Amino acid sequence: MKSLAVSAVVLAAASLTSVPIAFAEEPFVCNVAALNARERERHEKLGKLLRSAVVEKTELENGFVFALDLARLPKDAAGEPFCVVEVAQWVDLEARCCPFLAFGIELSDRGKAVRLRLTGGRGVKAFLESELGLLEKQS
């Protein structure tokens, strides 16, 4: 309630003085407590696999799109191929840790072509490069 009252006072003052107000973008604050130990292990494993599947990256104004070749990844313990379900699992886990990111998963060519979009506010590209390691050069 207190923040609503402060916001109302600030907005009222701005309307009286005709001064535009710029609200700060959502800060890059990771929620390190969002995942338990098992989830964190799964998140790290999936992240490594996804990085090895990146075949192309496209820079956007507010982030990146990564083309993934899931056929480059090993089959799971049951002998099933890596698929978009694992991509979605990584997105779910990452979104809990980094709520300031926006994600998109695009499938084409009957699910063979997968694109993963990560976007956000100002500075998100630098964050992705340094913290997530998604832009490491692939061999």
N, C-alpha and C positions, 0 to 999 in steps of 0.2 A: 504494500500500500504506500509505503514511504516513497518508493521510486516513482510511482504514478503521480503522487502529489508534486514531487520535484519536477517531473516532466511537464506537468500541467503549468507550473509556475514558469518554467523556462519558455514554454511555447507561448504563454500569455505575454511574457516580457518581450519576446521576439516580435509578436504581432503589434505591440505598442511602439516598438522602436524601428520596425521594418528592417531588422537585421536578419539575414538568412542564417540558419543554424545548420551546421554539418555534423551529423551524428557519426561517431567512429564506427568503422567496420568491425565485424566480429573478430576478436583476437585469435591468434593461433595458440590455443591452449589445448594440449592433449590431456585426455583423461586416462592417466596411467592405471587407475584402479578399475577401469571399465571391463577388463578381461581377467578371468581367473587364470591360474597357471596352465591348465589344459588348453584353454582358448588361446592364450598367448603363444603357446607352442605351435598350435595349429595355424595361427595367423602368420608366424614367422616361416613355417614350412611352405604354406601357400604363397607367401610373398616371394620367396626364393624361386619357387617353380614358375610363378608368373613372370618374374624378371627374365628367366631363361627362355620364355616363350615370346618375348617382345621381338617382332621382326621389323617394325616401323613405328616411328613416333611422329606425331604432327603437333606443332605448337599452335595453341589457341591464344587469344588475347588474355584469357583468364585461367589457363591451364594447359593440359595436354590430352591427346587421344593416342592410345597405344593399340596398334594392330597386333594381335596375338595369334600365333600358330600353335594351337594346342596339341597338334600331332607331334610336336617336338618333345613332348613331355612323356615320362614313363607311365605305364599303366599302374593302377592302384593295387593294393594287396589282394583284391578279389579278381584282378586281371581285367578290370574295366578301364577304358580310356578316360583320361582327364577330360572334363567337359565344362560347360558353362556353369554347372552347379557349383563347382569348386571356385570359379571366378566370383560367383554371387556370395559364396561363403566368405571369401576374402573381403569383399566389399562390405558385407554386414559387420565383420569384425573391425575393419578399418574405420567404418563410420562411427562405431561406438568409441573408438580411441580418439578419432579426429573429427568431431562433429562439425567443424567449420568447412569440411570438404563436401563437394557435391559429386555424385557418381552417376555414370550412365553405362549400360552394357548394351551393345548393339550386335545382333546376329544377322548374318546374311549367308548366301550360298548354302542354304539348308543346314545352318548351324556350323559350317566349316570355317567361316570367317567370323572372328570375334574381335570387337573393338571395345576398349575400356576407356571411358572418358573420366578424367579427374579435373575438377575445376574448383574455383573459389575466389576469394577476394584478392586484393593487391598483395603481392608477395608470395602467392601460393606456388608459383613456379620454382622459386628458390627453395621453398620448403620441400617440395617434391624431390628436387635434386639432392638436397642435403640429408633429409630425414628418412625418406622412403627408399632412396637409392634406385628409383625407377628409371633413371636416365643413364645408368651405367652402361658403358659400351658393351655390347654383346659380342661374343666370339663366334 
